[in-house]
Amino acid sequence: MDKFQTLKQMMQTNKMAFDYNFTMMMATYEQNKLMLHMFLNQSTDIPAEAKDAIETWLQSYRKGCENLKKMTDEGYQAVEKSMESSKE
């Protein structure tokens, strides 16, 4: 097995690990979001402004996670492309 094939397998393993961890992170986010919404809906002493701020924070967090995933995928594609071009 040549070094490029070994490096490619390492990158694929790293990407698979990242994808799995990202999926688990987003599943945890969704569960926590549901629990937080249940808490906020049942609580009567939290002002509406605070609820709006929490919702904005949750949306920002989700957008940041999606941007992280997008940038990571683009990074893996760039590395694979550069590995292919250096192989030739």
N, C-alpha and C positions, 0 to 999 in steps of 0.2 A: 504494500500500500504506500503510495507516495505521500509526500508531506502536504500537498494541496488537498488531497482527499481527506486526510486526517484533520486538517484545519477546518474544512467544510463541515465535517461531522461534528466537530467541537462547536462551531457556530450554530448549527442546527439544534444541537443539544441545549445550548444556552438560550436560543430563541424559544424552544419548547418549554424550558423551565420558566422563562419570563412570562410567556403566554399563560401557563398554568397559574402562576402566582398572581398575575393580573386578573384572571378570571375569578380566583378566590377572593382577591381584594374587592372586586366589584360586587361579588355576592355578599360579602360582609357589609359593604356600604349599603346595599339594598335592604338587608335585614335591619341594620341600625337605623336607616331612614324610616322604615315602617314603624319601628319601636318608638322613635322620636316623635313621629306624627301622631301615634296613639297617645303618647304622653301629653303632647301639646294640645290635642283635641279634648282630652279629659281634664286638663288643668284649667281652672277658671281664673287664676290670679296672674297669668302671664299676659302682658299687654300685646295688642295686635302688632305693634311696631317690632317687638322682640320676635314674634312669630315670623314676620316678614323678613327680618334680618337673618334668622336661622334658615329660612327657605332660600334666600339669596346666597348664603354661605354654602348650603348644600349644592345648589346649582353651580357655583363657582368651583367647588371641589370636583364635581362630576366632569365639568369641562376641562379642568386641569388633568384629570386622569385620562380623559380621551385624548388630549394633546400629548401626554406622555406616551401613550400607546402608539399614536401616529408617528411621533418622532423616533421612537424605538424601532418601529417597523421600517421606517425610511432608513435608519442607520444600518439595520441588518441588510437591507437591500443594497445599500451603497458598499458595504463590506463585501458582500457576495459578488457584486459587479466588479469591484477592484480585484478580488481574488481571481475571477475568471479572466480579466484582462491581463493580469500578471502571469497567469499560467501559460499564456500563448507566447 
